[in-house]
Amino acid sequence: MHTSSAPDPNAPDPLPILRREVTLLRIEMENLRGKEDEARKMKEILLDYVKRVEHLRANRDQWQREAERLSALVAQVPHWSLFLARCCFDASKTWRKLTGLRPARDVADVRAN
């Protein structure tokens, strides 16, 4: 049993080994920081994507409600009146073609010219 606190003169110097280990640890830390940055960027991309999808779903739901509302509104109109309106529209379109008349322009269009 050796009770002396003096270092063994024959033992290899631990300083180069410790320096190499510290260098390897620094390299590993930089590598982990790079991976952390990549993960943070990927998380931001995914969160933005989720927000876009939620926005699209909200828009889809809004347009679906609007379509249901219009469908219910059209269901209240008698079918004969829809047929009559279509016939009047077709007759008006045909009359304009035959007479060479153009549809009335918007007031803003007239002012622009």
C-alpha positions in Angstrom: 0.0 0.0 0.0 1.4 3.3 -1.0 0.5 6.2 1.4 2.5 9.0 -0.2 0.6 11.8 -1.9 3.4 12.5 -4.3 2.7 11.7 -7.9 4.4 8.7 -9.4 7.3 10.0 -11.6 6.9 7.0 -13.9 3.2 7.6 -14.6 2.3 9.2 -18.0 1.4 12.9 -18.1 -2.5 13.2 -18.0 -2.5 16.7 -19.4 -2.4 15.8 -23.1 -5.1 13.2 -22.6 -7.3 15.7 -20.7 -6.8 18.3 -23.4 -7.8 15.9 -26.1 -10.9 14.9 -24.1 -11.8 18.6 -23.6 -11.4 19.2 -27.4 -13.6 16.2 -28.2 -16.2 17.5 -25.7 -16.2 20.9 -27.3 -16.6 19.4 -30.8 -19.5 17.3 -29.4 -21.1 20.4 -27.9 -20.9 22.3 -31.2 -22.4 19.3 -33.0 -25.3 19.1 -30.4 -25.9 22.9 -30.8 -26.1 22.5 -34.5 -28.7 19.7 -34.1 -30.6 21.8 -31.6 -30.7 24.7 -34.1 -32.0 22.3 -36.9 -34.6 20.9 -34.5 -35.8 24.5 -33.6 -36.0 25.5 -37.3 -37.9 22.3 -38.1 -40.3 22.9 -35.2 -41.0 26.5 -36.5 -41.6 25.1 -40.0 -44.0 22.5 -38.6 -45.9 25.1 -36.4 -46.3 27.4 -39.4 -47.6 24.5 -41.4 -50.1 23.6 -38.7 -51.3 27.2 -38.6 -51.8 27.2 -42.4 -53.7 24.0 -42.2 -55.9 25.3 -39.4 -56.5 28.5 -41.4 -57.5 26.4 -44.5 -59.8 24.3 -42.5 -61.5 27.4 -41.0 -61.9 28.8 -44.5 -63.3 25.5 -45.8 -65.8 25.4 -42.9 -66.8 29.0 -43.6 -67.4 28.3 -47.3 -69.2 25.1 -46.5 -71.6 27.0 -44.2 -72.1 29.6 -46.9 -72.8 26.9 -49.5 -75.4 25.3 -47.1 -77.0 28.7 -46.5 -77.3 29.4 -50.2 -78.5 25.9 -50.9 -81.3 26.4 -48.3 -82.1 29.8 -49.8 -82.3 28.4 -53.4 -84.5 25.5 -52.0 -87.0 28.2 -50.8 -87.4 29.6 -54.3 -90.0 27.9 -56.5 -88.5 25.9 -59.4 -90.7 27.6 -62.0 -89.2 31.0 -61.0 -85.7 29.8 -61.5 -86.7 28.4 -64.9 -88.3 31.7 -65.8 -85.3 33.7 -64.7 -83.0 31.4 -66.8 -85.2 31.8 -69.8 -85.3 35.6 -69.4 -81.5 35.7 -69.1 -81.1 33.5 -72.2 -83.5 35.7 -74.2 -81.7 38.8 -73.1 -78.4 37.3 -74.1 -79.7 36.3 -77.5 -81.3 39.7 -78.1 -78.0 41.4 -77.4 -76.2 39.1 -79.9 -78.8 39.8 -82.6 -78.9 43.5 -82.1 -75.2 44.0 -81.5 -75.9 45.7 -78.2 -73.4 45.3 -75.4 -74.3 45.0 -71.8 -74.3 48.3 -69.9 -70.9 49.2 -68.5 -70.3 49.9 -64.9 -70.3 53.6 -63.9 -66.7 53.3 -62.8 -65.8 52.0 -66.2 -67.5 54.9 -67.9 -65.7 57.5 -65.7 -62.4 55.9 -66.4 -62.8 56.4 -70.1 
